[in-house]
Amino acid sequence: MTKTSNENSQIYAAFDKAYEEHKRTAPAQWAIERGIDAAEEVMIDYLLLKVQQKDWHGVSDAANDLREMSARREKNSD
């Protein structure tokens, strides 16, 4: 089923809202509050959204955040 333009707009707005919340809080605290896996999942979804929007700055920001989350997870598993 194909999404309508309005449905896509609502999805984009939801991702943007989630990412703005993320940027307002310390990334580590945000990840702890939601669980690192949930935080990574949201960030991956956001990254994919930014790819669809061809917002390369947003893609870069999301990728950098994912790299930091991954490094923290690896450090904590040692």
Number of C-alpha atoms within 10 A of each C-alpha: 3 6 8 9 9 9 11 12 12 12 13 17 12 13 19 15 12 14 16 11 13 18 11 9 11 11 16 15 12 16 17 13 11 11 11 18 14 13 21 19 12 18 23 17 14 23 23 15 18 21 15 12 12 11 12 13 11 18 21 14 15 22 16 12 19 19 13 14 20 15 12 13 13 10 9 8 7 5
